[in-house]
Amino acid sequence: MNTIVKATTKGQITIPISWRKRFNTDRFFVDIKDSYLEIRPINLEDVTKKKEYTIFDAIRDNSGKGLKAKDLLKTIKKTL
């Protein structure tokens, strides 16, 4: 299914709810492939076991250094 989405003034896009429900997640891996973006659903637990990924790499987040998935997971677990 192809869908055109528009970025907000802050550069954010919305993943359609039907896609989020289909994959039963609200976490997605985004990668740059040559001249396009690749977006794939992920399970955060699986990501921390395989490789280290940067999450939230906007300039405002962590002084532009980003946040590693394993560190985000630790923070989330502390709040539960």
Residue, then its C-alpha position, 0 to 999 in steps of 0.5 A: m500500500n502506498t500512502i503520501v504523507k506530509a511533513t509538519t513544520k517541525g519535519q515530523i510525519t505521521i505513520p497511518i494508524s492502519w500500519r501501526k495496527r498491522f504491525n502492532t507497534d509504535r516503534f519504527f526503524v528509519d534508514i537512509k537508502d541512497s535517495y529514499l527512506e526505508i521505514r520498518p516496524i521494530n520491537l525495541e527489545d529485539v533492537t537492543k539485543k542485535k545492534e546499537y541504534t541511535i534514537f531521537d537524534a534531533i539537535r535538541d535531544n541530548s545535545g545533538k548526540g542522540l540516545k541509544a536504544k538500550d539507554l532509552l529502554k532502561t529509562i522506560k523500564k525505570t518508569l514502569 
